[in-house]
Each structure stands twice: as C-alpha cells, then as structure tokens.
Amino acid sequence: MRPKRRYDINTTSGKLHCTYRTPISMRIAVTDGIDVNAKKDLEELGHSVFEKHFSYGDLISGCISEYDVIVIRSATKLTADVLKANSTKGSKLSMVVRAGVGVDNIDLSSASENSILVCNTPSASTNAVVELTIGHLISSCRKISTGDKKLKEGEWAKKELRGSELRGKNLGLLGYGRIARGVADIARSIGMKIHAYDPYVISDVNGCVFHDSVESLFSSCTHISIHCFLSEETTHLVDYEMISLMPHMGDDGMLCGNHIVNCARGGIIDEVGLYRALRNGKLVTASLDVFEVEPSLKSYLLQLDGFQATPHIGASTIEAQSRIGNEIVSIVQSHSLGKIPKSCLNK
C-alpha cells in the first residue's frame, strides 16, 4: 500500500527527506491551466490530470487532499489554514508545484510542517518577463499605448505625443535576479546606464552600479523597474515619498521625467501613492502588469493618461508556457520516482 507521505521532516536538520522510492501513478490537480502538451505528457507517463478551479471555500474544506500534487499559479492561495485543512489523516497531498517563480501565495513553513514539498519553475518564464518589461518601458516613454487609443477614437494627436528616449538615461533595477539581469542586458544595448539595489548581491555584476539603499537607487534614476519578491519587507516599499526622490533629468541633461515599470508582484508599489505621483507630475508614466488586487478592472489608475497596464501576462507567451509545462512534467516525474526535484524550495 502507498504510505500517506513520501517525505518526512528530519528531526536533526529540520529538512524534508524521501522515505519511498517506488514509481507511482499520481493524481494531479491543475487549478489555473497547463500547457496542453504538458498535460498529454503527464498522462502518457501514467498520471491522472484534473483541471479544476477551486474557490477559497473549496480549498479550506480539504478538497485537494485527494490529489497527490496540485499545480497552481498566482491566483490560488495556499495559506497555512488551507494546507493544514488538506493534510489531515488520509490526505494524499505531498507536493505543490508553482507554475512560475513567486511563491508568496504559498505558506512554505506550513507546507514543511505538513511534509508537503513546494517546487517552482524558476527559469522558464524569465525571457518572457524580460521582454514584457522592455516593451512596457519603450511603450510608456514613447506613448505608444496612448497614441493607439487616440487614433482608435478618431484623434490625430501627433503634437501631444512627444516622448523621450531611453538612451543616456539611468535605469534602476530594484532586485537583481535572473529577470533583472536580462532587462539590464537589453537596456544596456539601447544605451542606458544600469543601476541596481539588491541586499543579496554584494558585488558589482556586468558593470552595474550597485547602491547601498533603495533611497540611493531612486535618487539616481529617472527610470525604475521592479524585480523583487513580495514580502512584509517589500510591501509598499515603493511609495509616494520614494518616488519623489527621482531626479526628473537624465545623465544626458534631458528633462525626461520619471518612469516606473512593475512586472514583478502587485503590492510592492503603493498604488495610492502611485496615483498621486502621476496626478501631480512626480511621475510622467507608470506601467503595471501586476496589481495589489487582481483582477483589477476598476482601478482609479486606469483613468490616467500616463498610466498603461496589462493583465498579469508576464509569462503569457507560447514559448514560456511550453517551457513551464516541460518543467512541471520533470518535477512531477521526479516526485513519482521518490526524488526531490532541484527546484524544491523547502528540501
């Protein structure tokens, strides 16, 4: 018979370790969609895949305890209460796979306490988010979205749409992980000077100017791109006061105004402060792919000309979804063989 758990906490190290190594067929719940080829591959490997959306009420009732694995994106919140409710006697749940990078919607401590592995797909969506970030940066500074909207409304607004160039400007990266470094490579090729703040990076990388505080970064850059995780420390880290530190003038002497892009996590930017900064000119443009509350269809920011947005589509490319799907297949198959996947976050 299959044991309830295939991973237990080592009482000495406090880490999860494998207790079972016979390949098994697994029941997999997918809450927010999966690449069709990945689903096919999982089924061909002998696993059963169920695509279902669960409300919080469903989750807290213990509905995912009948599955060995749950695959989620950012929409599904696995709180401590949810994980506890699905880890009662007889529960099969032994793994959560986050199809993406951020795991702020999963209580990692609770997962470990209940012998549930948590894995993500850290590199699969990197290029897609890099390109979207650059796209937002260029589109906002050249007023592409506004121009498109006005044309469709029958207005030839050529004189109103004078933008600014990126060349010669300082781009500040708040966080310097894989995505930020990809953005830096492209921005540098355009002619921007790269600045960054990341408390976990202690030395200069690729000629990037590192700052010892967030305030120093904002004081030096007319363009900011957000690339950190959402946590208690980073929630509303970028507020009106922080935005007010930005210099308006680039190193090239051009009065280009200030611009912010966030394709990382909603909540890092205080949206009330962002609205105020756009209204009074502290910011010329702001571009968000992520919001504090999603879906965000009635945000007051959507009424401002200097604001452009996309509905959390950072990883929404054909290529990224294919790569994410491949990683999910690899993770689940490793798990079915009793192996701890390389992307496990609580091993």
C-alpha positions as CSV (number, residue, x, y, z in Angstrom):
1,M,0.0,0.0,0.0
2,R,1.1,3.6,-0.7
3,P,2.1,5.5,2.5
4,K,0.3,8.7,3.3
5,R,3.6,10.7,3.0
6,R,6.7,10.0,0.9
7,Y,8.6,12.8,2.6
8,D,9.2,13.4,6.3
9,I,11.0,16.0,8.4
10,N,14.5,15.0,9.5
11,T,14.5,15.8,13.2
12,T,18.1,16.7,13.2
13,S,18.3,19.0,10.1
14,G,14.7,20.1,10.0
15,K,14.6,19.3,6.3
16,L,12.4,17.1,4.2
17,H,13.8,13.7,3.1
18,C,12.5,10.9,0.9
19,T,11.0,7.8,2.5
20,Y,9.7,5.9,-0.5
21,R,11.3,5.2,-3.9
22,T,8.8,3.0,-5.9
23,P,7.4,4.8,-9.0
24,I,3.7,5.5,-8.6
25,S,0.9,7.0,-10.7
26,M,-0.2,10.3,-9.3
27,R,-3.4,12.3,-9.2
28,I,-2.7,15.9,-10.2
29,A,-5.0,18.9,-9.7
30,V,-4.3,21.8,-12.0
31,T,-6.0,25.0,-10.8
32,D,-5.0,27.7,-13.3
33,G,-4.4,25.9,-16.6
34,I,-1.5,24.0,-18.0
35,D,0.2,23.7,-21.5
36,V,-1.8,21.1,-23.5
37,N,1.4,19.2,-24.4
38,A,2.5,19.0,-20.7
39,K,-0.9,17.6,-19.8
40,K,-0.5,15.0,-22.6
41,D,3.0,14.1,-21.4
42,L,1.9,13.6,-17.8
43,E,-1.0,11.4,-18.9
44,E,1.3,9.3,-21.1
45,L,3.6,8.8,-18.1
46,G,0.6,7.2,-16.3
47,H,-0.6,10.2,-14.2
48,S,-4.2,11.5,-14.0
49,V,-4.6,15.2,-14.6
50,F,-7.7,17.1,-13.5
51,E,-8.0,20.8,-14.5
52,K,-10.2,22.4,-11.9
53,H,-10.6,25.8,-10.3
54,F,-11.1,25.8,-6.5
55,S,-12.5,28.7,-4.5
56,Y,-11.1,29.5,-1.1
57,G,-14.1,27.8,0.4
58,D,-13.3,24.7,-1.6
59,L,-9.7,24.7,-0.5
60,I,-10.4,25.3,3.2
61,S,-12.8,22.3,3.1
62,G,-10.0,20.0,2.2
63,C,-10.9,19.3,-1.4
64,I,-7.3,18.9,-2.7
65,S,-6.4,16.3,-0.1
66,E,-7.5,13.6,-2.6
67,Y,-4.7,14.6,-5.0
68,D,-1.0,13.8,-4.8
69,V,0.1,17.0,-6.5
70,I,-1.5,20.4,-7.0
71,V,-0.2,22.7,-9.8
72,I,-1.0,26.4,-9.2
73,R,-0.2,29.9,-10.5
74,S,-0.6,33.1,-8.6
75,A,-4.4,33.1,-8.4
76,T,-4.6,30.1,-6.0
77,K,-3.7,31.0,-2.4
78,L,-2.4,28.1,-0.2
79,T,-2.4,29.7,3.2
80,A,-1.4,27.9,6.4
81,D,-5.1,27.2,7.1
82,V,-5.6,25.7,3.6
83,L,-2.5,23.5,3.8
84,K,-3.5,22.3,7.3
85,A,-7.0,21.5,6.2
86,N,-5.7,19.4,3.4
87,S,-3.1,17.5,5.5
88,T,-5.5,15.6,7.8
89,K,-5.4,11.8,8.2
90,G,-5.8,10.1,4.9
91,S,-4.6,13.0,2.8
92,K,-2.6,12.2,-0.3
93,L,-1.3,15.7,-0.9
94,S,2.5,15.6,-0.9
95,M,3.6,18.3,-3.4
96,V,2.7,21.8,-4.6
97,V,4.1,23.0,-8.0
98,R,4.1,26.7,-8.6
99,A,3.9,27.2,-12.4
100,G,6.1,30.3,-12.3
101,V,8.6,31.9,-9.9
102,G,7.0,33.8,-7.0
103,V,5.7,31.7,-4.1
104,D,4.3,34.5,-1.9
105,N,0.9,32.8,-2.3
106,I,2.1,29.6,-0.6
107,D,2.9,29.3,3.2
108,L,6.2,27.5,3.0
109,S,6.5,26.9,6.7
110,S,3.1,25.2,6.9
111,A,4.0,23.1,3.8
112,S,7.1,21.8,5.5
113,E,5.3,21.2,8.8
114,N,2.8,19.0,6.8
115,S,5.5,17.2,4.8
116,I,4.5,18.8,1.5
117,L,7.2,19.7,-1.0
118,V,6.9,23.0,-2.8
119,C,8.6,23.5,-6.1
120,N,8.5,26.3,-8.7
121,T,9.7,26.7,-12.3
122,P,12.3,29.5,-11.8
123,S,13.8,29.9,-15.2
124,A,11.0,29.0,-17.7
125,S,9.3,32.4,-17.8
126,T,12.4,34.6,-17.5
127,N,12.7,35.7,-21.1
128,A,9.0,36.4,-21.4
129,V,9.0,38.7,-18.4
130,V,12.2,40.4,-19.6
131,E,10.7,41.2,-23.0
132,L,7.4,42.4,-21.5
133,T,9.3,44.7,-19.1
134,I,11.3,46.2,-22.0
135,G,8.1,46.5,-24.0
136,H,6.4,48.5,-21.2
137,L,9.4,50.7,-20.8
138,I,9.6,51.6,-24.5
139,S,5.8,51.9,-25.0
140,S,5.3,54.2,-22.0
141,C,8.2,56.5,-22.8
142,R,7.1,56.8,-26.5
143,K,3.4,57.0,-25.6
144,I,2.6,54.1,-27.9
145,S,-0.5,52.9,-25.9
146,T,-1.9,56.4,-25.7
147,G,-1.3,57.1,-29.4
148,D,-3.1,53.9,-30.3
149,K,-6.0,54.7,-28.1
150,K,-6.5,58.2,-29.5
151,L,-6.2,57.0,-33.1
152,K,-8.9,54.5,-32.5
153,E,-11.1,57.2,-31.0
154,G,-10.6,59.2,-34.2
155,E,-8.0,61.7,-32.9
156,W,-4.7,62.5,-34.7
157,A,-2.8,63.6,-31.5
158,K,0.7,63.9,-33.0
159,K,1.6,67.2,-31.2
160,E,0.6,65.8,-27.8
161,L,2.6,62.6,-28.0
162,R,6.2,63.8,-27.7
163,G,8.0,61.2,-25.7
164,S,11.5,60.7,-24.5
165,E,14.4,58.3,-25.4
166,L,15.9,55.7,-23.2
167,R,19.5,56.2,-24.4
168,G,21.6,58.2,-22.0
169,K,19.2,57.6,-19.1
170,N,19.8,55.7,-15.8
171,L,17.7,52.6,-15.3
172,G,17.3,51.5,-11.7
173,L,16.6,47.8,-11.0
174,L,15.0,47.1,-7.6
175,G,16.2,43.5,-7.3
176,Y,18.9,41.9,-9.4
177,G,17.9,38.3,-10.1
178,R,17.6,36.5,-13.5
179,I,14.9,38.7,-14.9
180,A,16.6,42.0,-13.8
181,R,19.8,40.9,-15.4
182,G,18.0,40.1,-18.6
183,V,16.4,43.5,-18.6
184,A,19.9,45.0,-17.9
185,D,21.4,43.3,-20.9
186,I,18.8,44.7,-23.3
187,A,18.7,48.2,-21.7
188,R,22.4,48.4,-21.8
189,S,22.4,47.6,-25.5
190,I,19.9,50.5,-26.0
191,G,22.4,52.9,-24.3
192,M,21.0,53.1,-20.8
193,K,23.3,53.1,-17.7
194,I,22.3,50.3,-15.3
195,H,21.9,50.8,-11.5
196,A,20.6,48.3,-9.0
197,Y,19.8,47.6,-5.4
198,D,19.7,44.1,-4.1
199,P,20.7,43.3,-0.5
200,Y,21.5,39.7,-1.6
201,V,24.0,40.8,-4.2
202,I,27.2,42.1,-2.6
203,S,29.4,42.8,-5.6
204,D,29.2,44.6,-8.9
205,V,27.9,42.5,-11.8
206,N,28.5,43.3,-15.5
207,G,29.4,46.9,-14.9
208,C,26.2,47.6,-13.0
209,V,26.3,50.4,-10.4
210,F,25.2,49.0,-7.1
211,H,23.6,51.1,-4.4
212,D,23.5,50.5,-0.6
213,S,19.9,51.6,-0.2
214,V,16.6,51.9,-2.1
215,E,16.7,55.6,-1.5
216,S,20.0,56.0,-3.2
217,L,18.8,54.0,-6.2
218,F,15.7,56.1,-6.6
219,S,17.6,59.3,-6.2
220,S,19.9,58.4,-9.1
221,C,17.5,57.1,-11.7
222,T,14.8,58.5,-13.9
223,H,13.6,55.0,-14.9
224,I,12.9,52.3,-12.4
225,S,11.9,48.6,-13.0
226,I,10.8,46.4,-10.1
227,H,12.3,42.9,-9.8
228,C,11.9,41.7,-6.2
229,F,9.6,39.3,-4.4
230,L,6.6,40.5,-2.4
231,S,7.2,40.1,1.4
232,E,6.5,42.0,4.6
233,E,9.7,43.9,3.9
234,T,8.8,44.9,0.3
235,T,5.1,45.6,0.6
236,H,4.6,49.3,-0.3
237,L,8.3,49.7,-0.5
238,V,7.8,52.0,-3.4
239,D,5.5,54.7,-2.1
240,Y,5.0,58.4,-2.9
241,E,7.9,59.5,-0.8
242,M,10.3,57.1,-2.6
243,I,9.0,58.2,-6.0
244,S,9.5,61.8,-5.0
245,L,13.3,61.1,-4.8
246,M,13.6,60.5,-8.5
247,P,15.6,63.2,-10.4
248,H,13.5,64.0,-13.5
249,M,16.6,64.7,-15.5
250,G,18.8,62.1,-17.2
251,D,22.6,61.9,-17.3
252,D,22.3,63.3,-20.8
253,G,20.9,66.5,-19.5
254,M,17.4,65.9,-20.9
255,L,14.4,66.7,-18.7
256,C,12.7,63.3,-19.5
257,G,10.6,63.0,-16.3
258,N,10.3,59.9,-14.2
259,H,9.1,56.4,-15.2
260,I,8.3,53.2,-13.3
261,V,7.6,49.7,-14.6
262,N,6.4,46.7,-12.4
263,C,6.1,43.3,-13.9
264,A,7.1,41.5,-10.7
265,R,4.4,41.5,-8.0
266,G,1.5,43.7,-7.1
267,G,1.7,45.3,-3.7
268,I,5.4,46.3,-3.9
269,I,4.2,49.7,-5.2
270,D,1.7,51.6,-3.1
271,E,-1.0,52.3,-5.8
272,V,-2.4,55.2,-3.9
273,G,1.0,56.9,-3.8
274,L,1.5,56.0,-7.5
275,Y,-1.8,57.6,-8.4
276,R,-0.8,60.8,-6.5
277,A,2.6,60.9,-8.2
278,L,1.1,60.6,-11.7
279,R,-1.5,63.2,-10.9
280,N,1.0,65.8,-9.7
281,G,3.8,65.2,-12.2
282,K,6.3,63.4,-9.9
283,L,5.9,60.6,-12.5
284,V,5.4,61.0,-16.2
285,T,4.4,57.4,-16.7
286,A,3.8,54.2,-14.8
287,S,3.4,50.7,-16.3
288,L,2.0,47.8,-14.4
289,D,1.5,44.1,-15.3
290,V,0.6,43.3,-11.7
291,F,-1.8,44.9,-9.1
292,E,-2.4,44.7,-5.4
293,V,-5.8,43.1,-6.1
294,E,-6.4,41.1,-9.2
295,P,-8.3,41.2,-11.4
296,S,-8.1,45.0,-11.3
297,L,-10.8,46.2,-13.6
298,K,-11.9,49.3,-11.7
299,S,-8.6,50.7,-10.6
300,Y,-8.5,54.5,-10.5
301,L,-5.1,54.3,-12.2
302,L,-6.8,53.2,-15.4
303,Q,-8.3,56.6,-15.9
304,L,-4.9,58.4,-16.1
305,D,-3.2,59.1,-19.5
306,G,0.3,58.5,-18.1
307,F,-0.7,55.0,-17.0
308,Q,-0.6,51.8,-19.0
309,A,-1.3,48.3,-17.9
310,T,-1.5,44.6,-18.9
311,P,-3.5,41.9,-17.0
312,H,-0.6,40.0,-15.4
313,I,0.6,38.5,-18.7
314,G,4.4,38.3,-17.8
315,A,4.6,34.6,-18.5
316,S,1.9,34.5,-21.2
317,T,3.8,33.5,-24.2
318,I,3.6,30.3,-26.2
319,E,7.3,29.7,-25.6
320,A,7.2,30.3,-21.8
321,Q,4.1,28.2,-21.3
322,S,5.8,25.4,-23.2
323,R,9.0,25.7,-21.0
324,I,6.9,25.8,-17.8
325,G,5.0,22.7,-18.9
326,N,8.2,20.9,-19.5
327,E,9.5,21.8,-16.1
328,I,6.2,20.7,-14.5
329,V,6.5,17.3,-16.2
330,S,10.1,16.9,-15.0
331,I,9.2,17.9,-11.4
332,V,6.2,15.6,-11.2
333,Q,8.1,12.6,-12.7
334,S,11.0,13.1,-10.2
335,H,8.5,13.2,-7.4
336,S,6.8,10.0,-8.6
337,L,10.2,8.3,-8.5
338,G,10.8,9.4,-5.0
339,K,13.4,12.0,-5.9
340,I,13.4,15.6,-4.6
341,P,13.4,17.9,-7.6
342,K,16.1,20.5,-7.9
343,S,13.7,23.4,-7.8
344,C,12.3,22.3,-4.4
345,L,12.1,25.3,-2.0
346,N,11.8,23.5,1.3
347,K,14.0,20.5,1.0
